[in-house]
């Protein structure tokens, strides 16, 4: 015996094993006095290796062949998944007796008796290049489609495959690249090419996902325990440099945990992309496990320090690799020197270089020397950090509480003393007003991209602050906006001119814990208010935990400057936006979306008064054609609709229902009246009624529907104790039944013309909340239900 097993032969029973080439022998085990548990591990590996060999020899003896047949090589496996029973049988046929699969082997046609299990016998079985984990996923996904006899074989194969993974785990929690052990660098704990990531992901899925339901409970339990042993290994072996944790190497010594080299062009170094994937896995599956939070924080800091900004990788026609200027781009080297922390590059001569242009053209072409995977981890980590405290529909947000008090002293669109300048200020802040009047945004929006903000419009002198020809765009977290009048209008543009804007838009992955209360918003050319984000990237990419309460949402412009033409829309909760509440608002004279929840969204519509909706009041549903190219099957929104009142108006359809289209809804204690004060429908369309709310704001107790109208008319809107002329008109038209859906603000008197009013504020040094509270007359204060 030579190589690996020659070093531990005295520890094992006398077994016949496959011979090793001394050139491939590893030194990991040399001179090691292995504890009993490691001795048992090595013996098991030897036995499995011998079992595979004996099975091949038996097949060869049963055939007329003089030598084993070769397997067909393929860059991947010839398949991207299993779609037929024949493909399933082919994949099953390539499973080794020990339970795994090879890499770079064509598995489209079933293996013959006496044929090698893989095109590269030294990699049978292996976890490298996606092998074994891929086949297990394919089989689990095809299992429900298979006939019962084949289902049984698939279940057995998955059990054997998972059992091999469990056996392969080192006693310290790491995993080799191949198992049974092959010797050489393959015995290292291997992060390279995401081998460890894929095994840990598989173990978590086996323990937790329904698609592995065919497995024995004992197998699932063992997989869960193995996953956390691997987490322990990661936490114990995150490389520390000068007292600071960094990330990991591409390979680690199976016993000491130190980073080690593999091939000559894979010398000892810290590795970026594989480390980022493992940090992402910890973030998703074990964020609360002891030690993980610190590991994530230190890893994220390392990645931020090592990012190469404003550069992108570029290959010329010959394949030479370089970095080029690319403003806004971020990239990382694949390898970093452990001591210096600088990017390093390796060639087949085993030497280390500081510039990729110094290595051979063959190596420049043949390896991914620059990676951007870490950007995904940092984005997800930043979002989780931002979202972790975002709860309860944003109702518990502190806003700018405890921060500096910033005074708005003029009505300029920007510049010192403006509202825009106060919004751009970083850190917790409360914005107060020493001026009243109109801020003309000139067809722009004010962005709120700094967190922890309270806009206290109640502090302005009478008649308060009005924004025209634009609105607010909230893209950060922990924001409170109250007591503003926001009236974008059409800005004098022609019909379908292409200018569309919301009154208040809460959008993007960072926007959560947002409370928009006691505002008056009218004349938007898109939605009056909205919550949104990219449709097809899941809830992590969208805004969430938002409440719109006690606002007047009125007269969304219909045939105005929106490029689509008719577009009178009240409020939109876009696809994948989660936990949005509409409480105590007045929706009046908006044709549709009062409000509208789209696919995968969730929320609450409680104690709102909806008047003169045209085509639809509360809408649930989605547009299937918007999802066709995504490969995603949209799912119904889930919404609780409680204690609302819908009153028809002159523009209302004759069979208008409170809730329409399609979705899942808990609906109780609502009232709908037509123009003759007759009770009308709760629902219309395909509405699946839920027995209980899917979610509900903690601390909010809905009023009875009979109390909603008085509460909303008394308390909704900006500065409701001192309403401006436009809100007075809107409420008067509601009372006399003359409210209409309009196409332009010019139909109702045009933009307000308010002479600026100034007065100085004396801001106290403490008890700021009590001081802010004093601006609302005590007799007008709203008592929460």
N, C-alpha and C positions, 0 to 999 in steps of 0.2 A: 504494500500500500504506500501511496505517496500523497503529498499535499495535505488537504484539510484533515482527512481521516487518519493519516499517518501520525498526526500530532495527538490524537485522542484514542488511538487504538487500544491502549491499555485500559481505557475507561469503559470500553464497549464489549459486548459479546462478539465472538468471532463470526463475522458475516461476510459473505461475498458481495462486493460492491463494484460498481463501474469504475474503471481506472481513471485517474486524473492525470492530466499533463502537468508536470512541475511548473511550466510557465504560467499556468492558470491558478496555481496554488495560492491561497490567501495566508496571510500571516496573522489574521485576527485571533486564531486559536492557539498559536504557538506559545509555549511556555505558560499557558494558563492552567491553573488548578481549578477546574470547573466545579462549581457546586453541584450537588446531586440533581437539582431540577434541570440544570443545563445538560448534564450527562443524559438524563432521560429524554430531553428534547432532541439531542443529537442522535440518540439511538433510534427514536421514532422516525427521524428524517432518513436515516440509513435504511430502515425497514421499508419505508414507502418507496424509496428509490429502487430497492431490490424488487419490490412487488411490481412496479411498472416494467422493469427489465424482464422479469420472469414471464409476465403476460405477453410481451412482445415475442419472446423466444418460444413460448407455447404456440402462439399463432403461426409463427414461422414453421414450426415442426408439423403443424396440422395441414400446411399447404404444400404445394409442390415447388415452392420458390426456394432458391438457394441463398437468397439474401433479402433483407427487408426492403420493401418498396419505399421510394421517396415520396414525401408529401409535396404538393404543389405550392410553390411560394407565391405570396401575394403581399402587396404593400400593407394592406389591412387584413381583412378576412374574406373579401369577396362579397360580403353582405353588409348592409347597414341596419339590419334588423331581420326578424323572422316573420314572414307573412303567410307561409304555407306549411302544411304538415311535412312535406318533403324537406323543406329547409330546416325545420325543427329536427328531423331525424338526422340530417347531415351534421348539424351542430352537436347533437347528442353523441354521434359516432366518434367525434374527435376528443371527447372527454377522456382523460387518462384514468386508469384504474385508481390512482391516488385521488382523483377528483378535479383536476384543473385542466386548463387548455394552454396551447402554445400560442406564440405570436407569429405574425407574418406568414400565416398559413391560409390557403384558400379553403373555405369551408362550405362552398356552395354545393359540392357533390360529396356524398357520404364516403367516409373512410372505408377502405377495403381491409379485410383480415390480412395481417402481416405487413401493413403499411405503417410507416412512422406516424406518430401523433402530431408531429410538427415538421415544418420545412427546415428548422434549425434544431437538431436533436439536443443541443446543449441548453435549450430554452424550453424544456418540456418537463412539467408545466411551469408557468411563470406568471407574474403579475405585471411584467414589463409591457410597454406598448399596448396598454389597455386589455391585455389578455386576462382571462378568467372572470374578472368583474364584468366585462362586456357580455360574455356569453350567459352569465347568470342573469343579467338584466334582460337580455333578449328572451330567455326562456320564461322568466317570470311574466313578462309582458304578453307572451303568446299563450301562456297557460289557459286563460279563460276561453280562448278560441279553439283549443285542441279537443279532440274526441276523448272520452273517458279513458280508454286504454293508454293513449299517449300522455294524457294528463298525469297518470300514475308514474310513467317513466320520467316525465319532466320533473315532477315533485321529488322523485328519488335522486335525480341528477342534481337538482338545486341543493338538496340536503347534503349530498356528497361534496359539492363544490364549496358550500359554506363551511362544512366540517374541515375541509382542507385549509381554508383561510384561518379558521380558529386554531388548527394545529400549527400553522406556519408562524403564528405570533410568538415572538421571543418571550422568554419569561419576564423580561423587563418592559414589555409592551410594544416594542418596535416590530418591524416586519422586514424580512429580507426581500430582495428583488425577485428571487426564484425560490420555489420550494417544491419538492425536497431540495436541500441545499446543493448548489452546483460548484461551490468554491470560487476563488477570486473575489473581485469586487461585488459579485452578485450576492454575497453573504452580508454585505453592509446593509444597515437600515437605510432604505432607498427612498428619498424624496424625489429624485430625478424623474422627469416625465410624469410627475404626479402619481407615482405608484402608491405611495403611502396615502395620499389624499383619496384616491379611488377606493382603496381598501377600507379606510375609515368611513367614507360615505356609504359604501356597501353595508358595512356592519350596522350603521345607524338606520339605514333603510330596512334591513332585515328585522331589526328590533322594533321598528315603529310604523312601517308603511303597509297598507292593506294588500298591496300586490304580492307580498310574501306571506299571505295568510295561509298558504298551503303547508308551510313549515311547522314542525313541532314547536310547542310552546317552550320546551327546554332549549331548542336551537335559538329561538328569538331571545330568550333570557341570556344565553351564553354570548350571543352577538352584542347585546347591549353592554354586558360586562367587559367584553373585549374592546369595544369602542372606548370606554372610559379608561381602560389600561393604556390604550394608545394616546389618549389625551394626557395621561400622567407622563408618558414618555416624552411627549412634545414639551410639556412644561418643564421637565427636568433637564432637557437638552437644548433649550433655546440658548444660542451662543452668547456668552457674556464677554464684552470687550471693554476694558478700562472701567469695570464696575457697572456697565450699562448693558441690559439685554438688547440683543439685536434681532436676528432671525435665525435661520438654520442653514446648514450645508446641504449640498446635493446628496451626499452619502455620509453616514455616521458609523463609527465603529460599533459593532453589535454589543460589545461588552462595556467599553469605557464611555461611549456616547460622543467621543470627539469627532469632528469632521475629518473625513479621509478622502483620498483621491480615488478615482475610478480609472477611466481610460486616460491616455496621455493628454488629451485635450479637455479633460475634466479633472483638474487639479483641485487641491483643497481650497475652498472659497465659500463665502456666503452666497446663497442663491436667491434670486428675487421672485421669479414667477411662482415657483413651487411653494415658497414660503408664504406668498400672498394667498394662494389657494387654501393652504392649511389654516391660515388666520381667518379667512372667510368661512371655512367650515366650523371653526371654533365659535365664531360670531353667530352662526346660524343655529348650531345644534347644541352648544354647551356654554352659552354666555354667562350663566350663573354658577357654573362649576367653580369650586375654589381655585383661585390662582389664574383663571382665564382672563378676568378683567385686566389684570396687570400685564399679562402677556400680550393682550390685544393692544393696550395703550403703548407699551414699549415698541411693539412691532410697527404700529402706525407711525410713531415718532421716527423710527429708523427709516421707513419708506419716505416720509416727508423730507428727511434730511438728504436722502440719496436721489431724489428725483432730478431728472435732467429736463429743465424747463425750456419751452419754445423750440424744441427739436423733434424731428421725426426721422425714422430710418429710411434709407433710400438705397436701392440697388441699381447699378447701371446695367447696360445691355450685357456685359460680361459677368454680371453677378457680384461685382465688387460692392462692398457694404460701406456706407458712410452715414453720417448724420447731417441733415440739412435744416435750415431755418424753417420753423413752422410755428408762428405765433399762437400761443394758447395751448399747444400740444405739450404733453408730459410723457416721458419715457424713462425706462430704467435699463441699466446694463443687466445681463443675465447673471454675471458673477461679480463679486466684490471681494477684494483682498481683505482678509480678516483683520490684519494689523492696521493697515493704512486706511481701510474703508473706501479705497478708490476702485473704479472699474478695472477688471483684468480680463485678458483674452489668452487662450491657450492654443497651441498647435500640436501637430503629431510628433514634433521633436521634444515634447514634454516641457518646453520653456514657457515662461509667463511673459506676456506683453501688455503694455499700457495703452495701446491703440489698435483698434481692429484692423487698420490698414497694414499693420506689421505682420499679420499672420498670412499663411498661404491662401491663394485664391480658392483652392479646394475647400478649406475650412471656412472661409468667408461665405461660400455658397451653401455649405452643408450644415449650418448650425444657426439656431436662433439666438444671436448674440445680444440682441436688444429686445425687450419685452415691455408690454403695457398692461399686463394683468393686474399689477398692483393698483392701478387706477380704479378698477372695479371694487377691490377690497376697501380702499380708502373712501370711496363714495358710499359704499354700504355701511362702513363703520361710522362715518360722519352722520349718515342719516339715522342710524340706530341711536347714536348718542343724542342727536337732536330730538328724536321721537320718544326716547325712553320716558321722559317726563310728560309727554303729551297724552293726556287722558281725559276722559269724561267730557267729550265734545268741546274741549277748550274752556269749559265753564269755570275751571279752577285756575286758569292762567293768572299769574301775577302781573302780566303786562310790564309796565315800567316801574312798578312799585319799588320804592327804596332808591330809585335813581335820581339823577340830576333833574332839575326843573328848567326847561328851555322855553323862553318866551318868543312867540311869533309877534313881531312888531310892525310888519307891513304886509301888503297884499301882492307883493311881487311874485312872479312865477318861480323865481329862484334868486339866489344871492343871499348875503347876510341879512338875518332877521326874518327870512321867509320860512314858510312851512316846509318847503323842499329842503332847506338847509337843516332844519330841526330833524326831519325824517332821516337824513343822511348821517346824522351824528351816531357814533357807535356807543355801545354800552346801555345799561338801563336808563330810561329817560321818560319824563312826563312832559308833554307838549301843551302849553297853555297859551292863551291869546290875549294880547293887549289891544287887539284891533278886531273890528267886525266889517263885513263887506264881501265883495266878490273877488275871487282869485280866478283869473282867466288863464287856463292851461294851454290854450292855443293848439288844440288837437294833439296834446301829449298826455301822458299819465304820470302821476307821481309814484315812484317805486318805493316800497318799504322793504329793503333788503338787509336791514340791521334788526336784530332781535331785541326783545324786552322793551316794548314801547307802549305807552298809553297816550292817545290823542284825546284831550279833554276839551271838546268843543263847548261844553257848558260854561267854560271860563270866559268866553268872548262876551263883549257887550251886546246888547240887543241891536240887530236881529240875528247875530251869529255869523258863522262863516259859510259861504256858499262857493263850491267849486263848479265852474262851467267849462264846457268844451274839453272835457277829459275826466278822468276819475283816478281811483287808487288801485295800485297793483301790489298785492302783498305776497312776497316770496320768501318770508322768513317766519320764525316761530315766536310765540308769546307776544301777540299784538292785540291791543284793545283799541277799537275805534268807536267813538261815541259823539253824538250831538253835532254832526256835520250835515249840511245840505249838499248833495252831490247831484248836479243836473247837467250831464254832458251835452244833450241836444245834438242837432245835426250840423252845428257850426256853420250854417249857411251854405252847405254843400248841396250839390244836385242829387236827385234820386239815384241810388245805386252807384254813387261816386266811389265807393270802396272804403269809406272810413267807417269802421265799426269798433265800438268800445263798450266795455262794461262800466257800470258805476263803481263797483268794487269787485275785483277779481282776486281770489286767493288761489295761488297756483304753484305747482312744482313740488319737488320732494322735500324741500326744507320748510314748507309752509304748514305749520300745525299749531295747535293751542291758540286759536284765533277767535276773538269774541268781537262781533260787529253788532252793536246795540244802540238803540235810540238814534237812528239816523233817518234822514228823508232822502230817498234816492228816486229820481225820476228821469225820463227822457233819454235813457240809454239807447244806443243804436244796435247793440248786441244784447247781452243780458243786463238786467239791473244789478244782480249780484251773481257770482259763480264761484265754484270750487272745482279745480281741474288739475291736469297734468297729462303726460303722454298716455295715450290710450292703452298701448300694448306692452307696457313694461311692469305691470303689476302695481299693487298698492304702495310699494316702497317708493315709487317714482312720482306719486301724486300727493296733493294736499290732503289733510285729514284732521280730525278732531277740531271742528269748527262749529260755532253757533252764530246764527243770525237771529236776533231776537228784538222785538219791540221796534221794528223799523217800518216806515211807510215805503212800500215798493210800488211805485205808481207810474202809469202812462208810459210804458216802454214803447218807443216809437215804432210804428209799423212800416209803412212804405216810405223809408227815408234813405239814408246814405249807405246802408248795408248792401254789399255787392249782390246778395241773393234777392234783394227786393223786399217783399213783405216779411217782417222779422220782429214782431212785437213779443218779446220773451221776458218773463219775470225773473226766474232763478234757475240755474243749471247746476246739478251735481254730476260731474262728468264720470265716465267709466273709471272704475277702480278706486274712486274716492270713497273713503271710509269715515263713518261716524260724523255726519253733518246733521245739525238740528236747526229747524225753523220753528221758533216759539214766539207766539204773540205778535206776529207781523200783520200788517194790512197790505194785502195784495189787491190792487185795484186797477182795472182797465189795462190789463196785459192779456194779449190774445191767448198765449200758451205758456206752459212752464211756470206753474204757480204752486209749487216748484216742479222740476223734472229730475228724477233720479235715473241714471243710465246703468249699463251692465256692471255687475260686480260691486256696485255701490251699496251703501247702507246709511240709514239715518232715521230721523224722527220728524214728523210734521204735527205739531201740537198747538192747539188754541190759537190758530190763525183765523183771520177773517178775510175771505176771498170774495171780491165783489166785481161784477161785470167782466169775469173771464170770458173770452170769446169761444175758442174752439176746445180748450182743455183747462181744467183746474190742476189738481195734483196728477202728474204724469209719471208712470213707471214704464221702463222698457229700454230698447236700444235699436240701432239700425244695423241689421245683419250685414248689409253690403260693406259697412265700415270695417268689418272684421275678416272679410274674405281672404285678403292677402297675408293675414297674420298667422294663420294656422291655429288660431285660438277659437274655441267654441264659447261664445258669450253666455253668461248666466244671468238670471234675473236679479234685479236689485231687491234688497230686503228693507222694508220701511214700515215704521209704526205710524199710523194716522189716527190721532186721538183728539177729541174735543174741538174740532174745527167747525166753522160755519161758512157755507158757500151760499151767496145770494146772487141770483141772476141779475143781469143788467140789460141795457138796450142791445149790446153787441153779443150777448150770449146765445149759443146754439140752443135750440128748443129742447134737446134731450141731454143737456150737459150733466155729467155725473161728477161727483167729487173726485173719485180716483178712476183713472182710465188707462188703457193700453194693456201692458202685460208686466207682471211682477209678483213678488211675494209680499203680502202686506197683512199686518195686524190692524184691523179697523174696528174702532168702537167709539160710541157716543159722539157722533158727528151729526150735523144738521145741514140739509140742502133745501133751498127754497127757490121756486121759480118766481116770475114777476107777479103771479097771482097769489103768492105766499103759500103755495101748495108744496108739500114735501116731495122731493125728487130722489133720484137714485144715489146710492153710495158708490156703486161701481159700474163700470162698463168696459168690456173687453175681456181679456184672459187674465184675471186676477186670482192668484192662489191665496186664499185667506189663511192666515196663521192663527193658531190658538193663543200664542203668547208673543209679545214683542221680541224680535231678535236681539235688540239692545235698547237701552233706555238711559237717559242722563241721571246719574246719581244725585239725589237731592231735589229733583224737580217733580212735583206732584201736579199733574194736569188738573186744570179747572174743569168743571162740568161745561159742556158745550153751551148751555144756557147762560153762562157767565162770560163767555168769550167775547162777545160783541162789545159789551160795555167796557171791559178791560182794555181791549185793543183801541177803541175810539178815544178812550181817556188817556192812555199812556203811550201809544206807539208814536214814533216820529222823533225828529230832533227838537230839543227844547220844547217839549210838549206843553209846558206851562206858559209858553210865550211863543206861539207858533208864528212862522213867517207868513207872508201873504199867499204864497203858493200852496202851502199846506192847508191854510184856512179855506182856500177855494176848493181844493180836492175834497175836504171833508164836507163842505157845503153841498157840492155836487153829489156826493155819496148820499147825503140826507134827502135831497130832492129828486134823486134818480136820474140826473142829467149827465152823469159821468160817461165819457166815451173813449174808445181806443183812438189815438191820434197818430198822425204822420209827422207832425212837426211841433216844436214848442211854440211856433208862431201862432198856432191855432188857439192857444190858451194864454196869450199875452206876451210871449217871448221871454228871453232871458231877463232875470231880475236886474234892475238898476238901483243899486244901493249906495248911498253916499257913505264913504268910510267913516267909521266911528272909532275913536281912540280913547283909551283910558289905561292908566298905569295900574299894575298889579303889585301888591305888597305880599311877597311869598314868604310864609313863615319858615323857620328853620327846622321845625319838627311838626308832627301831626299833619302831614301833607294830605292824607286821605280825608281827615275831618274837614280840612280847609276846602278841598275839592267838593266835598259833600254839601258844603254850605251854599254853593251856587245853585242848587236845586231847592226851591222852596219846600219846606217840610210838609206842607199840606199836599204837595204834588208827588211826594216820594212814593215809589211803587213798592208794595209789599209782595215779596215772592210767595207764590202759592206753595 
